[in-house]
Amino acid sequence: MKKPLFLSQGILQQFIGIGGLICGIMMVMDPSGRLMQMPLSLLDGTPFNNFLIPGIILFLVNGAGTMFAGILSFRKSRYAGFAGVFFGSGLVIWIVVQVMMIGLGHWLQPFYLALGLIEVIFGFIMHIQVKRPV
């Protein structure tokens, strides 16, 4: 079970990471949100005036960080489980905070919440497997 789990986690993390990189870059390139067809009014009532800071966080954490975690998973690193829990939790927190601030407005929000939860669960299982090899 160990090899398919690490492979599945790596693929999941690369999928999440690519999305985070692309959307993060788009938000940084055009903080007005027009490039992603998101009105600035989405940010009313939040601490942000534009999408620059959310874009940087998205790029670094859910993009680059999750891509790095995926590399650890593909290499079956002893730290892959921890990275999966860490970055999966980051994605879950990102989505929960996003929904609290701007509301539930797109099917991608629950979709990425589910992916983050799967990443966390896989990470816990991987961590246990590394501590007690199967």
VEXGU-167124 format. One record per residue: residue in three letters; x, y, z of N, C-alpha, C, O in turn. Coordinates in nm, 4 decimals. Layout:
BEGIN
REC type    neast   nnorth      nup   caeast  canorth     caup    ceast   cnorth      cup    oeast   onorth      oup
REC  ala        X        Y        Z        X        Y        Z        X        Y        Z        X        Y        Z
...
***
This chain:
BEGIN
REC type    neast   nnorth      nup   caeast  canorth     caup    ceast   cnorth      cup    oeast   onorth      oup
REC  met   0.0825  -0.1207   0.0000   0.0000   0.0000   0.0000   0.0859   0.1256   0.0000   0.0408   0.2313  -0.0442
REC  lys   0.2076   0.1154   0.0485   0.2913   0.2325   0.0642   0.3187   0.3034  -0.0687   0.3003   0.4246  -0.0791
REC  lys   0.3627   0.2283  -0.1701   0.4003   0.2895  -0.2968   0.2829   0.3598  -0.3655   0.2979   0.4753  -0.4056
REC  pro   0.1653   0.2944  -0.3809   0.0527   0.3642  -0.4447   0.0061   0.4874  -0.3665  -0.0378   0.5855  -0.4265
REC  leu   0.0153   0.4832  -0.2346  -0.0267   0.5979  -0.1540   0.0650   0.7171  -0.1790   0.0174   0.8289  -0.1989
REC  phe   0.1954   0.6941  -0.1780   0.2895   0.8026  -0.2035   0.2707   0.8584  -0.3445   0.2763   0.9798  -0.3645
REC  leu   0.2485   0.7706  -0.4419   0.2265   0.8139  -0.5799   0.0974   0.8950  -0.5912   0.0956   1.0007  -0.6542
REC  ser  -0.0100   0.8456  -0.5305  -0.1390   0.9163  -0.5339  -0.1282   1.0533  -0.4683  -0.1795   1.1522  -0.5206
REC  gln  -0.0615   1.0584  -0.3539  -0.0426   1.1858  -0.2834   0.0385   1.2819  -0.3697   0.0052   1.4000  -0.3797
REC  gly   0.1446   1.2316  -0.4316   0.2270   1.3175  -0.5167   0.1488   1.3755  -0.6329   0.1618   1.4939  -0.6638
REC  ile   0.0677   1.2929  -0.6974  -0.0146   1.3406  -0.8098  -0.1147   1.4445  -0.7608  -0.1315   1.5490  -0.8237
REC  leu  -0.1811   1.4164  -0.6491  -0.2764   1.5113  -0.5909  -0.2073   1.6442  -0.5599  -0.2603   1.7507  -0.5916
REC  gln  -0.0905   1.6381  -0.4987  -0.0188   1.7600  -0.4611   0.0272   1.8382  -0.5838   0.0236   1.9612  -0.5833
REC  gln   0.0699   1.7692  -0.6876   0.1098   1.8410  -0.8086  -0.0103   1.9093  -0.8726   0.0017   2.0213  -0.9221
REC  phe  -0.1258   1.8435  -0.8722  -0.2475   1.9036  -0.9262  -0.2832   2.0309  -0.8488  -0.3090   2.1354  -0.9086
REC  ile  -0.2845   2.0213  -0.7160  -0.3147   2.1376  -0.6322  -0.2103   2.2461  -0.6537  -0.2438   2.3637  -0.6673
REC  gly  -0.0836   2.2061  -0.6567   0.0257   2.3019  -0.6700   0.0221   2.3781  -0.8013   0.0449   2.4991  -0.8035
REC  ile  -0.0062   2.3086  -0.9108  -0.0127   2.3762  -1.0410  -0.1229   2.4818  -1.0398  -0.1034   2.5933  -1.0881
REC  gly  -0.2385   2.4460  -0.9846  -0.3478   2.5430  -0.9742  -0.3102   2.6630  -0.8897  -0.3421   2.7766  -0.9247
REC  gly  -0.2415   2.6379  -0.7769  -0.1984   2.7478  -0.6899  -0.0974   2.8383  -0.7579  -0.1029   2.9604  -0.7433
REC  leu  -0.0049   2.7786  -0.8324   0.0949   2.8588  -0.9040   0.0289   2.9459  -1.0108   0.0544   3.0661  -1.0181
REC  ile  -0.0556   2.8852  -1.0932  -0.1193   2.9582  -1.2031  -0.2085   3.0706  -1.1501  -0.1973   3.1849  -1.1944
REC  cys  -0.2969   3.0384  -1.0554  -0.3886   3.1404  -1.0036  -0.3138   3.2467  -0.9240  -0.3474   3.3649  -0.9316
REC  gly  -0.2132   3.2057  -0.8480  -0.1329   3.3026  -0.7743  -0.0638   3.4006  -0.8670  -0.0644   3.5211  -0.8414
REC  ile  -0.0037   3.3503  -0.9752   0.0630   3.4379  -1.0732  -0.0370   3.5332  -1.1362  -0.0084   3.6517  -1.1536
REC  met  -0.1552   3.4812  -1.1707  -0.2569   3.5666  -1.2326  -0.3005   3.6784  -1.1383  -0.3241   3.7909  -1.1822
REC  met  -0.3113   3.6478  -1.0092  -0.3531   3.7496  -0.9115  -0.2428   3.8535  -0.8902  -0.2715   3.9717  -0.8710
REC  val  -0.1185   3.8101  -0.8934  -0.0068   3.9031  -0.8757   0.0091   3.9896  -1.0012   0.0337   4.1097  -0.9910
REC  met  -0.0049   3.9289  -1.1191   0.0090   4.0035  -1.2446  -0.0992   4.1097  -1.2595  -0.0738   4.2186  -1.3111
REC  asp  -0.2184   4.0777  -1.2146  -0.3309   4.1718  -1.2255  -0.4092   4.1715  -1.0945  -0.5108   4.1029  -1.0828
REC  pro  -0.3617   4.2489  -0.9948  -0.4281   4.2495  -0.8633  -0.5720   4.3004  -0.8656  -0.6439   4.2884  -0.7664
REC  ser  -0.6144   4.3576  -0.9796  -0.7531   4.4036  -0.9886  -0.8503   4.2869  -0.9996  -0.9702   4.3041  -0.9774
REC  gly  -0.8002   4.1682  -1.0335  -0.8852   4.0514  -1.0463  -0.9439   4.0309  -1.1846  -1.0073   3.9285  -1.2102
REC  arg  -0.9236   4.1269  -1.2745  -0.9830   4.1169  -1.4080  -0.9325   3.9959  -1.4857  -1.0089   3.9320  -1.5580
REC  leu  -0.8039   3.9642  -1.4708  -0.7460   3.8514  -1.5418  -0.8161   3.7204  -1.5055  -0.8301   3.6312  -1.5891
REC  met  -0.8595   3.7101  -1.3808  -0.9303   3.5898  -1.3347  -1.0823   3.6097  -1.3336  -1.1567   3.5236  -1.2865
REC  gln  -1.1265   3.7223  -1.3852  -1.2680   3.7570  -1.3907  -1.3318   3.7573  -1.2522  -1.4427   3.7076  -1.2326
REC  met  -1.2579   3.8152  -1.1558  -1.3087   3.8297  -1.0188  -1.3159   3.9790  -0.9869  -1.2141   4.0479  -0.9923
REC  pro  -1.4330   4.0290  -0.9543  -1.4451   4.1711  -0.9227  -1.3817   4.2044  -0.7873  -1.3851   4.1234  -0.6946
REC  leu  -1.3243   4.3232  -0.7771  -1.2673   4.3684  -0.6500  -1.3722   4.3733  -0.5393  -1.3386   4.3671  -0.4211
REC  ser  -1.4991   4.3844  -0.5776  -1.6059   4.3882  -0.4767  -1.6104   4.2602  -0.3936  -1.6667   4.2594  -0.2841
REC  leu  -1.5511   4.1512  -0.4451  -1.5419   4.0280  -0.3647  -1.4659   4.0525  -0.2351  -1.4887   3.9851  -0.1346
REC  leu  -1.3758   4.1492  -0.2387  -1.2908   4.1758  -0.1228  -1.3514   4.2763  -0.0252  -1.2895   4.3088   0.0761
REC  asp  -1.4721   4.3263  -0.0545  -1.5387   4.4166   0.0397  -1.5558   4.3451   0.1742  -1.6025   4.2313   0.1790
REC  gly  -1.5184   4.4111   0.2807  -1.5304   4.3532   0.4136  -1.4128   4.2650   0.4524  -1.4147   4.2020   0.5581
REC  thr  -1.3110   4.2599   0.3681  -1.1892   4.1847   0.4002  -1.0762   4.2845   0.4249  -1.0925   4.4030   0.3958
REC  pro  -0.9640   4.2406   0.4770  -0.8521   4.3333   0.4985  -0.7765   4.3691   0.3699  -0.6774   4.4418   0.3760
REC  phe  -0.8209   4.3199   0.2545  -0.7467   4.3394   0.1304  -0.8150   4.4391   0.0381  -0.9371   4.4377   0.0225
REC  asn  -0.7341   4.5262  -0.0231  -0.7851   4.6228  -0.1207  -0.7820   4.5655  -0.2615  -0.8578   4.6086  -0.3485
REC  asn  -0.6935   4.4676  -0.2840  -0.6822   4.4022  -0.4135  -0.6336   4.2589  -0.3912  -0.6218   4.2135  -0.2774
REC  phe  -0.6060   4.1891  -0.4996  -0.5713   4.0469  -0.4909  -0.4214   4.0208  -0.4819  -0.3796   3.9054  -0.4920
REC  leu  -0.3389   4.1239  -0.4633  -0.1942   4.1045  -0.4608  -0.1493   4.0141  -0.3458  -0.0837   3.9128  -0.3700
REC  ile  -0.1829   4.0483  -0.2226  -0.1391   3.9692  -0.1059  -0.1992   3.8281  -0.1103  -0.1260   3.7313  -0.0898
REC  pro  -0.3311   3.8129  -0.1365  -0.3834   3.6763  -0.1500  -0.3130   3.5980  -0.2621  -0.2915   3.4774  -0.2497
REC  gly  -0.2776   3.6663  -0.3703  -0.2084   3.6004  -0.4801  -0.0702   3.5520  -0.4412  -0.0294   3.4425  -0.4801
REC  ile   0.0021   3.6322  -0.3649   0.1359   3.5935  -0.3186   0.1250   3.4730  -0.2256   0.2022   3.3778  -0.2377
REC  ile   0.0303   3.4769  -0.1338   0.0116   3.3646  -0.0407  -0.0288   3.2391  -0.1181   0.0247   3.1310  -0.0937
REC  leu  -0.1218   3.2533  -0.2098  -0.1664   3.1401  -0.2907  -0.0493   3.0799  -0.3676  -0.0328   2.9579  -0.3698
REC  phe   0.0313   3.1639  -0.4301   0.1459   3.1170  -0.5074   0.2467   3.0430  -0.4194   0.2930   2.9345  -0.4546
REC  leu   0.2804   3.1030  -0.3043   0.3848   3.0445  -0.2196   0.3393   2.9194  -0.1446   0.4103   2.8188  -0.1433
REC  val   0.2220   2.9249  -0.0825   0.1785   2.8144   0.0035   0.1115   2.7042  -0.0781   0.1610   2.5916  -0.0828
REC  asn  -0.0004   2.7361  -0.1422  -0.0751   2.6336  -0.2143  -0.0139   2.5995  -0.3492  -0.0474   2.4973  -0.4090
REC  gly   0.0757   2.6849  -0.3971   0.1449   2.6571  -0.5225   0.2799   2.5926  -0.5000   0.2932   2.4704  -0.5072
REC  ala   0.3802   2.6748  -0.4727   0.5175   2.6254  -0.4596   0.5335   2.5269  -0.3436   0.6005   2.4246  -0.3582
REC  gly   0.4733   2.5566  -0.2301   0.4850   2.4681  -0.1138   0.4265   2.3313  -0.1404   0.4871   2.2298  -0.1062
REC  thr   0.3093   2.3276  -0.2011   0.2453   2.1995  -0.2286   0.3185   2.1234  -0.3391   0.3220   2.0004  -0.3373
REC  met   0.3768   2.1950  -0.4346   0.4586   2.1287  -0.5370   0.5799   2.0620  -0.4716   0.6156   1.9493  -0.5058
REC  phe   0.6426   2.1324  -0.3776   0.7566   2.0768  -0.3047   0.7142   1.9527  -0.2266   0.7854   1.8523  -0.2248
REC  ala   0.5973   1.9602  -0.1618   0.5453   1.8444  -0.0881   0.5230   1.7263  -0.1832   0.5463   1.6112  -0.1463
REC  gly   0.4784   1.7552  -0.3041   0.4592   1.6500  -0.4032   0.5896   1.5810  -0.4399   0.5932   1.4593  -0.4585
REC  ile   0.6959   1.6583  -0.4503   0.8279   1.6002  -0.4780   0.8685   1.5076  -0.3640   0.9205   1.3984  -0.3874
REC  leu   0.8446   1.5516  -0.2399   0.8750   1.4650  -0.1253   0.7954   1.3350  -0.1317   0.8470   1.2281  -0.0990
REC  ser   0.6698   1.3448  -0.1740   0.5864   1.2240  -0.1843   0.6393   1.1306  -0.2926   0.6501   1.0100  -0.2702
REC  phe   0.6725   1.1849  -0.4095   0.7248   1.1012  -0.5168   0.8558   1.0327  -0.4761   0.8839   0.9207  -0.5187
REC  arg   0.9347   1.1005  -0.3943   1.0620   1.0434  -0.3473   1.0439   0.9525  -0.2255   1.1403   0.8941  -0.1762
REC  lys   0.9218   0.9411  -0.1783   0.8898   0.8620  -0.0589   0.9742   0.9059   0.0607   1.0218   0.8237   0.1390
REC  ser   0.9912   1.0360   0.0724   1.0687   1.0939   0.1816   1.0008   1.0674   0.3156   0.8783   1.0590   0.3240
REC  arg   1.0811   1.0546   0.4185   1.0244   1.0369   0.5532   0.9476   1.1608   0.5978   0.8705   1.1538   0.6935
REC  tyr   0.9670   1.2738   0.5307   0.8972   1.3983   0.5641   0.7725   1.4210   0.4786   0.7021   1.5203   0.4972
REC  ala   0.7446   1.3304   0.3856   0.6312   1.3482   0.2949   0.4975   1.3521   0.3699   0.4102   1.4321   0.3362
REC  gly   0.4813   1.2673   0.4703   0.3563   1.2670   0.5466   0.3342   1.3981   0.6191   0.2248   1.4545   0.6165
REC  phe   0.4412   1.4469   0.6852   0.4313   1.5755   0.7546   0.3976   1.6871   0.6565   0.3123   1.7713   0.6843
REC  ala   0.4656   1.6875   0.5405   0.4399   1.7916   0.4410   0.2961   1.7851   0.3902   0.2335   1.8884   0.3663
REC  gly   0.2438   1.6631   0.3738   0.1060   1.6486   0.3294   0.0065   1.7035   0.4305  -0.0894   1.7716   0.3942
REC  val   0.0301   1.6734   0.5574  -0.0570   1.7264   0.6627  -0.0455   1.8786   0.6677  -0.1462   1.9487   0.6779
REC  phe   0.0772   1.9292   0.6603   0.1008   2.0728   0.6715   0.0347   2.1494   0.5567  -0.0436   2.2415   0.5801
REC  phe   0.0665   2.1110   0.4324   0.0140   2.1861   0.3190  -0.1332   2.1545   0.2918  -0.2061   2.2404   0.2420
REC  gly  -0.1779   2.0332   0.3235  -0.3207   2.0032   0.3138  -0.4015   2.0863   0.4125  -0.5090   2.1367   0.3796
REC  ser  -0.3484   2.1002   0.5342  -0.4142   2.1859   0.6342  -0.4139   2.3310   0.5886  -0.5106   2.4041   0.6103
REC  gly  -0.3048   2.3721   0.5253  -0.2979   2.5085   0.4712  -0.4065   2.5333   0.3688  -0.4680   2.6399   0.3676
REC  leu  -0.4306   2.4351   0.2824  -0.5361   2.4488   0.1819  -0.6738   2.4521   0.2470  -0.7588   2.5321   0.2078
REC  val  -0.6967   2.3663   0.3454  -0.8255   2.3656   0.4157  -0.8489   2.5005   0.4833  -0.9579   2.5571   0.4741
REC  ile  -0.7469   2.5512   0.5509  -0.7594   2.6817   0.6175  -0.7848   2.7909   0.5141  -0.8688   2.8782   0.5358
REC  trp  -0.7131   2.7870   0.4022  -0.7297   2.8864   0.2948  -0.8749   2.8899   0.2489  -0.9338   2.9973   0.2367
REC  ile  -0.9328   2.7729   0.2236  -1.0704   2.7676   0.1731  -1.1703   2.8103   0.2800  -1.2633   2.8854   0.2505
REC  val  -1.1530   2.7640   0.4033  -1.2467   2.8006   0.5104  -1.2447   2.9518   0.5330  -1.3504   3.0139   0.5446
REC  val  -1.1263   3.0108   0.5392  -1.1160   3.1556   0.5587  -1.1757   3.2292   0.4385  -1.2461   3.3289   0.4543
REC  gln  -1.1468   3.1791   0.3194  -1.2017   3.2407   0.1988  -1.3544   3.2418   0.2019  -1.4163   3.3442   0.1733
REC  val  -1.4142   3.1301   0.2360  -1.5611   3.1221   0.2403  -1.6161   3.2122   0.3510  -1.7209   3.2746   0.3341
REC  met  -1.5453   3.2191   0.4647  -1.5903   3.3075   0.5729  -1.5842   3.4541   0.5304  -1.6704   3.5334   0.5683
REC  met  -1.4828   3.4902   0.4520  -1.4652   3.6310   0.4138  -1.5500   3.6725   0.2944  -1.6093   3.7803   0.2952
REC  ile  -1.5564   3.5874   0.1910  -1.6258   3.6295   0.0688  -1.7497   3.5462   0.0379  -1.8244   3.5776  -0.0548
REC  gly  -1.7714   3.4404   0.1150  -1.8884   3.3559   0.0938  -1.8604   3.2407  -0.0014  -1.7575   3.2356  -0.0687
REC  leu  -1.9549   3.1495  -0.0043  -1.9465   3.0336  -0.0935  -2.0041   3.0767  -0.2274  -2.1245   3.0992  -0.2397
REC  gly  -1.9177   3.0881  -0.3276  -1.9655   3.1411  -0.4541  -1.9284   3.0588  -0.5755  -1.9670   3.0930  -0.6873
REC  his  -1.8536   2.9501  -0.5559  -1.8096   2.8736  -0.6718  -1.7899   2.7281  -0.6315  -1.7493   2.6992  -0.5189
REC  trp  -1.8187   2.6367  -0.7235  -1.8051   2.4938  -0.6952  -1.6608   2.4537  -0.6648  -1.6376   2.3502  -0.6024
REC  leu  -1.5634   2.5346  -0.7082  -1.4235   2.5017  -0.6815  -1.3887   2.5106  -0.5325  -1.2955   2.4442  -0.4871
REC  gln  -1.4619   2.5911  -0.4568  -1.4325   2.6029  -0.3138  -1.4539   2.4696  -0.2408  -1.3613   2.4232  -0.1743
REC  pro  -1.5704   2.4065  -0.2500  -1.5843   2.2761  -0.1827  -1.4962   2.1683  -0.2468  -1.4521   2.0764  -0.1779
REC  phe  -1.4705   2.1784  -0.3761  -1.3836   2.0820  -0.4438  -1.2426   2.0867  -0.3844  -1.1862   1.9826  -0.3507
REC  tyr  -1.1853   2.2074  -0.3715  -1.0504   2.2192  -0.3159  -1.0482   2.1922  -0.1656  -0.9465   2.1472  -0.1128
REC  leu  -1.1574   2.2185  -0.0968  -1.1665   2.1803   0.0444  -1.1547   2.0278   0.0569  -1.0820   1.9772   0.1424
REC  ala  -1.2259   1.9568  -0.0280  -1.2193   1.8097  -0.0261  -1.0786   1.7615  -0.0607  -1.0284   1.6683   0.0022
REC  leu  -1.0142   1.8236  -0.1600  -0.8771   1.7845  -0.1947  -0.7819   1.8083  -0.0776  -0.6942   1.7262  -0.0512
REC  gly  -0.7989   1.9190  -0.0084  -0.7146   1.9476   0.1080  -0.7345   1.8448   0.2178  -0.6379   1.8017   0.2807
REC  leu  -0.8590   1.8051   0.2416  -0.8870   1.7034   0.3432  -0.8268   1.5686   0.3041  -0.7732   1.4976   0.3891
REC  ile  -0.8354   1.5334   0.1775  -0.7745   1.4089   0.1298  -0.6231   1.4148   0.1479  -0.5617   1.3170   0.1906
REC  glu  -0.5635   1.5280   0.1160  -0.4188   1.5439   0.1328  -0.3782   1.5268   0.2795  -0.2768   1.4636   0.3091
REC  val  -0.4570   1.5829   0.3704  -0.4290   1.5683   0.5143  -0.4406   1.4212   0.5559  -0.3528   1.3696   0.6250
REC  ile  -0.5468   1.3544   0.5150  -0.5670   1.2140   0.5516  -0.4536   1.1275   0.4977  -0.3968   1.0461   0.5705
REC  phe  -0.4208   1.1455   0.3689  -0.3086   1.0706   0.3108  -0.1797   1.0994   0.3873  -0.1001   1.0088   0.4118
REC  gly  -0.1592   1.2257   0.4250  -0.0388   1.2632   0.4986  -0.0294   1.1924   0.6323   0.0779   1.1455   0.6703
REC  phe  -0.1402   1.1840   0.7039  -0.1406   1.1123   0.8328  -0.1067   0.9646   0.8127  -0.0259   0.9078   0.8861
REC  ile  -0.1693   0.9039   0.7131  -0.1427   0.7620   0.6864   0.0043   0.7422   0.6486   0.0685   0.6483   0.6958
REC  met   0.0572   0.8302   0.5640   0.1980   0.8191   0.5234   0.2900   0.8352   0.6439   0.3891   0.7634   0.6570
REC  his   0.2575   0.9278   0.7303   0.3395   0.9501   0.8489   0.3419   0.8247   0.9376   0.4471   0.7855   0.9880
REC  ile   0.2274   0.7639   0.9556   0.2185   0.6415   1.0359   0.2984   0.5295   0.9700   0.3680   0.4543   1.0382
REC  gln   0.2887   0.5181   0.8379   0.3612   0.4139   0.7667   0.5119   0.4315   0.7765   0.5853   0.3329   0.7828
REC  val   0.5587   0.5553   0.7779   0.7021   0.5803   0.7894   0.7494   0.5434   0.9300   0.8592   0.4906   0.9475
REC  lys   0.6652   0.5716   1.0305   0.7026   0.5350   1.1691   0.7002   0.3844   1.1900   0.7841   0.3293   1.2614
REC  arg   0.6023   0.3174   1.1264   0.5892   0.1717   1.1388   0.5851   0.1141   0.9978   0.4759   0.0926   0.9451
REC  pro   0.6973   0.0887   0.9356   0.6979   0.0385   0.7977   0.6121  -0.0869   0.7813   0.6126  -0.1769   0.8652
REC  val   0.5391  -0.0893   0.6712   0.4511  -0.2022   0.6418   0.5246  -0.3019   0.5545   0.4683  -0.4051   0.5178
***
